[in-house]
Amino acid sequence: MPLPPTRHDWPRLLGQLAVQLDTGRIYNRDLDELFVALAAADVARTRRMYIRSRTTPHPR
């Protein structure tokens, strides 16, 4: 069973995804599912930034 990607893997993996999208190596039929997953990741990122900004002490 493969290990899940770590935080160090994501920049490389997302870069590879961008290249595959640019070069047409991902089928159009797979784009909807991919975009749903990317949208979910963006929502999670936005939620994390909101939570983080509310818990970070404000400089005086």
ChimeraX attribute file (.defattr): number of C-alpha atoms within 10 A of each C-alpha:
attribute: neighborCount
match mode: 1-to-1
recipient: residues
	/A:1	3
	/A:2	4
	/A:3	5
	/A:4	7
	/A:5	9
	/A:6	8
	/A:7	7
	/A:8	8
	/A:9	10
	/A:10	11
	/A:11	11
	/A:12	10
	/A:13	12
	/A:14	11
	/A:15	11
	/A:16	12
	/A:17	14
	/A:18	12
	/A:19	13
	/A:20	13
	/A:21	14
	/A:22	10
	/A:23	9
	/A:24	10
	/A:25	10
	/A:26	14
	/A:27	9
	/A:28	10
	/A:29	8
	/A:30	9
	/A:31	12
	/A:32	10
	/A:33	10
	/A:34	13
	/A:35	11
	/A:36	11
	/A:37	12
	/A:38	12
	/A:39	12
	/A:40	12
	/A:41	12
	/A:42	12
	/A:43	12
	/A:44	12
	/A:45	12
	/A:46	12
	/A:47	12
	/A:48	12
	/A:49	12
	/A:50	11
	/A:51	11
	/A:52	11
	/A:53	11
	/A:54	10
	/A:55	9
	/A:56	8
	/A:57	8
	/A:58	7
	/A:59	4
	/A:60	3
